[in-house]
């Protein structure tokens, strides 16, 4: 079975003409798919066409099977995919709009020591349409449409390493930006990577001005290798060069994520080294206190210490913020809810 939301308008034109239909049907199907309608709900199409589509394509590749609402309003969604795999997404509500955090792979093979998504390795890549359908499903669940979007921003910070599923992610970003569809601009998308340097260079040349975010988590290569195996392949200096190239080509400033882990990366020495790395760069640093994962023997830096770490950097002129941890009561961090589901501790 194929997934209907994997296709762009021109591919859909070929599909419908292969079914003996007029090309304008493709536009109708495309906008209905982006409304996340089932084939039987696409009433401007003939019954015969709806049946042909249903015989060959999946119209709900990402089904919401559970929704959890946090005290702070954050919503966590558990989705089931057509093959029974389960992934998760998080909706964060801000004054300026709603941000959905989406998964890009089932599992992850990057092996970061603090992260729940990678505990069982990579199960499989997600297709462009599956990623898109996370957004379409939640937009519909919130009563949104393509004209009245309930999701304004997207962050690729759920399970998976987006640049390890490069082609599908690029196609997804283009589908997401389609004016005839859900139409979310790359400028409203943040792509977070653990630092796959060659792909960061490729991304700069795609003409997709997303907000590039790099998970740094340490200013020292040696220490970074201990918590992020990918650091054995790419040095921090190479990552920074790729970020500068991204800025040069796209004109977009870039971002760093830094999860504060007690005793690992939160010392004064780390703050000083971080300052030396980032000073004068067109970047913003997002600090967040670790969301402790029970399978991992790591704790969050205290609130007081995290604020002191932040102040040390901002006092010297680094653009940085300490993010509020959202949804901690509903397993807000990467892969935690899926984990609980797999462990059989969450029923749907
Ligand atoms: N693979 C991408 C996106 C993954 S998750 C990446 O590495 O950037 C998004 C962010 O959450 C990353 O910065 C990741 O390092 C961080 N993260 C993962 N687990 C976390 C946890 N338990 N607590 C705090 N941050 C976490």
Boltz pocket constraint, residues with backbone or C-beta under 6 A from the ligand:
constraints:
  - pocket:
      binder: B
      contacts: [[A, 112], [A, 114], [A, 115], [A, 116], [A, 156], [A, 157], [A, 158], [A, 159], [A, 160], [A, 161], [A, 162], [A, 192], [A, 193], [A, 194], [A, 195], [A, 213], [A, 214], [A, 215], [A, 216], [A, 257], [A, 258], [A, 259], [A, 288], [A, 289], [A, 290], [A, 291], [A, 292], [A, 293], [A, 333], [A, 334]]
      max_distance: 6.0
